[in-house]
Amino acid sequence: MELCITYLGGPTALVEFGGLRLVTDPTFDPAGTEYPAAAYTLRKTQSPAVAAADLGAVDAVLLSHDHHADNLDMAGRRFLASVPVIYTTVTGAERLGGTARGLTPWQSIACPTASGGTVQLTAVPARHGPAGGDRGPVLGFVLEADGAAVYFSGDTVWFEGVEEIGRRFRIDAALLNLGAAQVTVAGPHALTFTAAEAVELARRWPHASIVPLHFEGWEHFTEGRGEIESAFRAAGLDARVRWLAPGAVTHFGKP
């Protein structure tokens, strides 16, 4: 068993695990694209490191939520049509239709592989902002195969639902949407993991490699690589962080 991750940019990565090839939160629009909403405009500052057309066959998409452009942009929506199945929230699946399958927190399914095996996929809780001020339904995901477990957080902050994930699973690699994202309409609250929250997760999940995603490429992040590195260095946990080079395949090997 081997875990391989290709960092595409923002929250988007190609994850190869247990015989499956999966893409997280697809964002493939070029730098400079703007996404106006009623109260704010999101702006993308980096193009994807690999074009969607160059990824090859993909078995599934892990879509934490469909209603924010920094997790599913216009090119990402077009990409969904080429994927056999999209795992996402129940409301997201209703909006997307097609091959989208809605899951609820703690719901598990067995995903078959071409070799005849299976990868266990569990949808897990996420909260996109402070209590009472989150930004709509979001999911994270845990993948299990051959005794290893990989977590993709989606857009969430540290809260009791994420704490529960650590009690239910022994996570070997945690792909975290970081950046401490903020938008004016939501006030001064972080809507995704802060560096300090990622350090707390690393302390609680001692076996997990920490894989930062979604900390660059968009204007609304308030923390970047520097803040993340500083927080982990101060905590004495910098060796736990695995930084991904854009467009390159990072091999994790057997946990």
C-alpha positions in Angstrom: 0.0 0.0 0.0 1.2 3.4 -0.9 -0.2 7.0 -0.6 0.8 9.4 -3.4 -0.4 13.0 -3.6 -0.1 15.4 -6.5 -0.7 19.0 -5.3 -2.7 20.9 -8.0 -3.3 24.1 -6.1 -5.6 25.5 -3.4 -7.7 22.7 -2.0 -7.2 20.5 -5.0 -5.0 17.4 -5.0 -4.9 14.1 -6.8 -4.8 11.4 -4.1 -3.7 7.9 -5.1 -4.5 5.4 -2.3 -5.6 1.8 -2.1 -5.9 1.5 -5.8 -8.1 4.5 -6.3 -7.3 7.9 -7.9 -9.4 10.7 -6.3 -9.4 14.5 -6.7 -10.2 16.8 -3.8 -12.3 20.0 -4.2 -11.7 20.6 -7.9 -10.5 24.1 -8.8 -9.0 24.5 -12.3 -9.7 28.1 -13.4 -6.7 30.3 -14.2 -5.2 33.0 -12.0 -7.1 36.3 -12.1 -10.6 34.7 -12.2 -13.1 36.5 -10.0 -16.2 35.1 -8.4 -18.7 37.9 -7.4 -21.2 37.0 -4.7 -23.9 39.2 -3.1 -21.6 40.5 -0.3 -18.1 39.9 -1.5 -15.9 38.8 -4.4 -13.4 35.9 -4.3 -10.3 36.3 -6.4 -8.0 33.5 -7.5 -4.3 34.3 -7.6 -2.7 31.1 -8.9 -3.4 28.8 -11.9 -3.5 25.0 -11.3 -0.2 23.3 -11.5 -1.7 20.5 -13.7 -4.6 21.0 -16.1 -7.7 18.8 -15.5 -7.3 17.3 -19.0 -3.8 16.0 -18.0 -4.8 14.1 -14.9 -5.8 10.9 -16.7 -8.6 8.7 -15.4 -10.0 9.6 -12.0 -12.2 7.3 -10.0 -14.0 9.8 -7.8 -14.1 13.4 -6.5 -14.2 14.2 -2.8 -16.1 17.4 -2.8 -16.4 19.0 0.7 -19.1 21.4 -0.6 -20.3 22.7 -3.9 -21.4 26.3 -3.0 -18.1 28.2 -2.8 -16.0 28.9 -5.8 -12.7 28.3 -4.0 -13.7 24.7 -3.6 -15.5 24.1 -6.9 -14.8 26.7 -9.5 -16.2 26.9 -13.1 -13.6 24.6 -14.7 -14.0 22.3 -11.7 -17.7 22.0 -12.4 -17.0 21.0 -16.0 -14.5 18.5 -14.7 -17.2 16.7 -12.7 -18.8 15.5 -15.9 -15.8 13.3 -16.6 -15.8 11.6 -13.2 -17.7 8.4 -12.4 -18.9 9.5 -9.0 -18.8 12.7 -6.8 -19.1 12.3 -3.1 -20.4 15.4 -1.4 -23.0 16.7 1.0 -26.7 15.7 0.5 -27.7 19.3 -0.5 -24.7 19.5 -2.8 -25.7 16.3 -4.5 -29.2 17.6 -5.0 -27.9 20.7 -6.6 -25.3 19.0 -8.8 -27.4 16.0 -9.9 -25.7 13.6 -12.4 -23.3 11.2 -10.7 -23.1 13.2 -7.4 -23.9 11.1 -4.3 -24.8 12.8 -1.1 -23.5 11.5 2.2 -24.2 12.3 5.8 -21.6 12.5 8.6 -20.3 9.1 9.7 -21.9 7.4 6.7 -19.5 4.8 5.3 -19.4 3.1 1.9 -17.1 0.5 0.3 -15.5 1.9 -2.9 -14.4 -0.9 -5.3 -11.1 -0.8 -7.0 -10.1 -2.1 -10.5 -8.0 -4.9 -8.8 -11.1 -6.2 -7.0 -10.3 -4.7 -3.6 -12.2 -1.9 -1.8 -11.4 1.3 -0.1 -13.6 2.3 2.8 -14.8 5.8 2.5 -16.4 7.6 5.5 -17.9 11.1 5.4 -17.0 13.0 8.6 -18.1 16.2 10.2 -16.9 19.6 9.2 -17.9 23.1 10.3 -17.1 26.0 8.0 -16.6 28.7 10.6 -17.5 29.5 14.2 -20.4 28.0 16.0 -23.6 29.6 14.8 -21.8 31.3 12.0 -20.7 28.6 9.6 -21.0 28.9 5.9 -23.3 26.1 5.0 -23.1 22.2 5.0 -19.6 20.8 4.5 -18.1 17.3 4.8 -14.6 15.9 5.4 -13.7 12.4 4.3 -11.6 9.5 5.7 -10.2 6.8 3.4 -9.2 3.4 4.8 -7.3 0.6 3.1 -4.7 -2.0 4.1 -4.7 -0.8 7.7 -4.0 2.9 6.9 -6.3 5.9 7.1 -6.1 9.2 5.2 -8.2 12.3 6.2 -9.2 15.2 3.9 -10.7 17.9 6.0 -12.5 20.0 3.5 -13.2 23.6 4.7 -13.5 23.3 8.5 -12.3 24.7 11.7 -11.2 22.7 14.8 -14.3 21.7 16.7 -15.7 18.8 18.6 -16.7 17.0 15.3 -13.0 16.9 14.2 -11.9 15.8 17.7 -14.3 12.9 17.3 -12.6 11.8 14.1 -9.4 11.4 16.0 -11.1 9.1 18.5 -12.7 6.9 15.8 -9.8 6.6 13.4 -6.0 6.3 13.7 -5.1 8.8 11.0 -1.8 8.4 9.1 -2.0 11.4 6.8 -4.2 14.5 7.4 -4.8 16.7 4.4 -5.9 20.0 5.9 -7.6 23.0 4.2 -5.7 25.8 6.1 -5.2 29.5 5.3 -7.5 30.8 8.1 -9.8 32.0 5.3 -12.0 35.1 6.0 -14.6 37.1 4.1 -16.0 40.4 5.3 -19.6 39.3 5.6 -18.6 36.6 8.1 -16.7 39.0 10.4 -13.3 38.5 11.8 -13.7 34.7 12.2 -11.5 32.1 10.4 -13.6 29.9 8.2 -10.9 27.2 7.7 -8.1 25.8 9.9 -5.7 28.3 11.4 -2.1 27.3 11.9 -2.7 27.1 15.6 -5.7 24.7 15.1 -3.6 22.5 12.8 -0.9 22.3 15.6 -3.7 21.3 18.0 -4.8 18.6 15.6 -1.2 17.3 15.2 -0.9 17.1 19.0 -4.1 15.1 19.3 -3.3 12.9 16.3 0.3 11.8 17.0 0.6 9.3 14.1 -0.6 11.7 11.4 1.6 13.4 8.8 0.2 17.0 8.3 -0.3 17.9 4.7 -1.2 21.5 4.1 -3.7 22.4 1.4 -5.7 25.6 0.6 -3.3 28.1 2.1 -2.3 29.9 -1.1 -3.8 30.8 -4.4 -6.7 33.0 -3.2 -6.9 36.5 -1.8 -9.1 35.7 1.2 -6.5 33.7 3.1 -5.1 35.4 6.1 -2.3 32.9 6.8 0.2 31.3 4.4 3.1 29.0 4.5 5.1 31.3 6.7 2.6 31.4 9.5 2.1 27.6 9.3 5.8 26.9 9.4 6.3 29.3 12.4 3.4 27.7 14.4 4.7 24.1 13.9 8.3 25.2 14.6 7.3 26.9 17.8 5.4 23.7 18.9 8.4 21.5 18.0 6.3 19.7 15.4 7.8 20.9 12.2 9.0 17.5 11.3 5.4 16.3 11.1 4.5 18.6 8.2 4.8 17.3 4.6 4.9 20.2 2.1 3.8 19.4 -1.4 5.5 20.9 -4.5 3.0 22.1 -7.1 2.6 19.6 -9.9 4.9 17.0 -8.3 4.0 13.6 -7.0 4.8 13.2 -3.3 5.2 9.5 -2.2 4.3 8.8 1.4 5.0 5.1 1.3 3.6 2.7 3.8 2.6 4.5 7.1 
